[in-house]
């Protein structure tokens, strides 16, 4: 069993209104950060998963998204999976 670092980024679908994103965009403009547009606010979930391989780790993360982490009707989830570096004792 290997260990995998998993990052799940959940954000509103493009066609779904994002009031938090719009508020953040306006606030950035008011603070002098001009030229900022298309702000979308979501959430990031980081975890470590024990799995046989990267495909199994990704599959587990996809199942988690479908059952708890994201609402597929209004949100999209992007998943990144990377091997946890193994430390070798001298």
N, C-alpha and C positions, 0 to 999 in steps of 0.2 A: 504494500500500500504506500503510495506517495502522497505528499502534502502539496496542495495547490492554493496559491493566493487567488482569490476571486474578487473582482470588482463588478458590481451591478450598478449601472447608472439608469435611473428611472426618470423620465421626463414626460410632460404632456404631449400628446400627439399634435402634429402641426395644425390640424383643423380645430383643436380644442382651445378655447380662450384660456389665457394664463394671467390672471389678475396679479399674482405675485411678480411675475416677470415684467408686466407693464409698470407696476409700482416701482420696481427696482430700476427699470430703464429711466423713468421720469426722475427719480432721486439722483441717479448718476449724472443726468443732464444738469440738474439743479446744483450739483457739486462741481460743475465745470468740466465734466468728462463728456465733451461734445463728440458727435459722430458715432455714438453707441446705439445700436439698434438690434432688434430681434432677440432681446433678452428672454430666456426661458429659465424658469426655476424648477428644479427637480430635487432628487435626493440620491445620495450615493450610499451603497451598502457594501462594506468590505468584510470579507470572512476568509477563513482558511478551511479547506475541505480535504478530507482524506478520501482518496479514490485510486483505483487501479491505474488510470491513465487520464490524459487531458480530456478525451471524449466523454468519459464517465463523469468527470468533474463538471464539465460544461452541461451535460445532460441533467445533473442534479441541480445546478444553478437555474437552468431553464424551468425545471419542475417547481422550484421554489418561487420563481417569478409568477408562474401560472397559478399557484395556489395561495400565495401570500404577499409577495414583495411588490407586485405591480397589478394594476387593473387593466387588462388588455383592451378594454373598450375605450378608455380615455388616455392610456399611457403606453409608451414604448420603453422597453428595457434593452440596454446594451450591456453585453457581458464580456469581460476580459478575464482570461485564465492564464496564470503564469506559474511555473514550477517554483516551489519554495526551495531556495538554495540549501543544500545539505552541508552541514559543518562536519568536517572530519577532524577528530582529535588526533594530535600528534603522537 
